Amino acid sequence: MSYLNFDKTLLVNLERSLSKEMIRTNRAGVYNSTTLVDCNTRKYHGQLVMPLPHLSEDNYVLLSSLDETVIQHGAEFNLGIHKYGHNEFSPNGHKYIREFDCIVISKTTYRVGGVILTKERMLVSFEPRVLIRYTLVQAHSATTLRFRPFLAFRSVNELTHENDRACANMDECANGRVAQMYPEFPQLYMQFSKKADYCHEPHWYKNIEYQKEQERGFEYKEDLLVPGWFELPMRQGESVIFSAGISEVKPTSLKALWNKETERRNSRDDMFACLKNSAAQFYRREGDKCHLLAGYPWFGATAREEFFATPSCTLDIDRPEYWDAIIDKTAVEEVRTFMSGDDEARRALRLRGLDEPDALLWLVRAFQKYAHKYTPADAAKKYGTLVQDIIAFYRKQHHPRALLHQNGLLWVDGTQRPATWMNASEWGRPITPRTGYVVEINALWYNALRFAGEMLRELGKEPSADLMDYQAEITRDAFVSTFWNGVYLDDYVVGDYHNREVRPNQIWAAGLPYSPLDRKQQKAVVDICTKELLTPKGLRTLSPKSGDYRPVYIGGQLERDRNFHNGPVWPFTIAAYARAYMNVYKYSGRGFMERLLVGFEAEMAELCIGTLNELYDGNPPYKGHGGMSYAPSVAAVISVIDTLRKYQNEEKEVQL
């Protein structure tokens, strides 16, 4: 049995199986996603979902689903499943599923009487094309397969309904047909590796429901166009490959293409292997450029999340070529452009979040991780000058959203527009208006100053390094006097007001390589986070002792936004917590951190299998919510695993 294997008992129980999703990407923005039983529960689900930049920044669902029917002796057995009104499911194909496995690629096994049929699917790397291979493992008599494509041709943020604009025509192509519901969309080529008969009989399947959207308070009913169906005979032991893409492919090449793509896949036989695969799915190549997406299904490439997650999603999983593509060939150029002072360029990059007060500081932190992975000398040679320029950008008051005060602390305005990662808004105003001196931003600032001094020394610029260290000491003194309340760190300070809610943001002051706190203060921060915030999924965003504690991420959009950062757990906080904990407790803390990873390993078989969600409820059973696969969550747990390995290696060296 594989690490990610699900049997009939779970799969036929829709209450359990519909909560488990899967997502696969092609590292160029295209993805394939649905539930384990192929019943779409989100408007974001689909067999082929892809970006169409000429239309908008959204992703677009072209092929929503492909329903299969097994035909023997004139009897039809439908393998598809959709949800309709009054909690009705049709045609209930899940009852034929015997097993789902995704140790390498997703594989569903169906049993219909004497027929055993397997379905495997994958995306072609860097090409907008999904391949689905059907193998007739066992059949005692003549068997025919019928396929009905459910077409959507709409944004993931919209739903489609029966309309007169939709074109149901299907032009011929090699071993298949071509669909194009609307002229502004690309053509969708649906082809088979062997000749298939086609029957054109357009029909709208109305009021298909997406229960995840219903739970979130959004529109959740959709009509999908089925233009007709394909039929082909199969014999026992035969495999047939279905291809859907925006360009035509030679049917005879599909087998070789399948084999080539299979060789690129790695096994998911433990948590780290799952997270490595998940991390690689956030890559999005665009020509010579490459970004790390913040997650799926609705995220773009945002600077803060990208800079936080890239080191663990590249260097820590031995993919340095993607560090080069994301940082060296893309991010560095964008940051240089942003700091150039060109207002038009800044406006264009604002969509990437480069103007967020802490974004550039997270990039410096990424360079710091590069230095730890290789050597400080290597980092100084590649990034030393840029680190100095980023520090100067803040010091010269050029940053559009951060001011450096004479006390050495950065001041931000979060009253009208969110200034930190706690960025939920209500009617255009921040729900958590963290403003003034913000604890994690100034912890990152102090860390950046000290790292800049380290880089200057590597470059042989001792006087400049001394000056940077002097600036850092001024910042450290101001940080402690501003945030330290004698027990833990205030969350933010504005004027005479000290926000003393116990939040996870203080953990970065203890978990960064350069901490402005002394050893006793670091331990106090770790201890209060352990006592009031720690869960098996990371740190709560607010202590349960607070009157504003709202731990469950449920309800409509407004209710969920109000809860977003006021109780739910965000797994990405675990990276800083693990580092801070190990800094305080050293080798004796390793066992505790290893046990903490058990809570994350349990998630590999829950919700979106093989990856981690954006956030989890703050109270048991810590149910996952938000984006089904979130890069900072994945990166944080990879970082914890990497940290523990380093401590283990150091301990072995000491023993030798």
Secondary structure, DSSP 4 states (H G I P E B T S, - for coil): --SSEEEHHHHT-HHHHTT-EEEEE-SBS-EEEEETTS---STT-EEEEEE-TTT-SSEEEEEEEEEEEEEETTEEEE---EEETTTEEES-GGGGEEEEE-SSSEEEEEEETTEEEEEEEEEPTTSSEEEEEEEEEE-SS-EEEEEEEEEEEEETT------SS----EEEETTEEEE-SSTTSPPEEEEESS--EEEEEEEEEEEEE-HHHHHTTS--EEEEEEEEEEEEEE-TT-EEEEEEESS---GGGHHHHHHHHHHH-----SHHHHHHHHHHTTEEEETTEEEE-SEESS----HHHHHHHHHHHHGGGT-HHHHIIIIIIIIHHHHHHHTTT-HHHHHHHHTTTTTSTTHHHHHHHHHHHHHHHS-HHHHHHHHHHHHHHHHHHHHTT--TT-EE-TTS-EEB--SSS--SS---EETTEESS---BEEHHHHHHHHHHHHHHHHHHHHTT-HHHHHHHHHHHHHHHHHHHHHHB-SSSB-SEEETTEEE----GGGHHHHHSSS-SS-HHHHHHHHHHHHHHTEETTEEESS-TTSTT------SSHHHHHHHTTSS-EEGGGHHHHHHHHHHHHGGGGHHHHHHHHHHHHGGGGSSBTTS--SEE-SSTT--EESSSEEHHHHHHHHHHHHHHHHHHHHHHHHH-
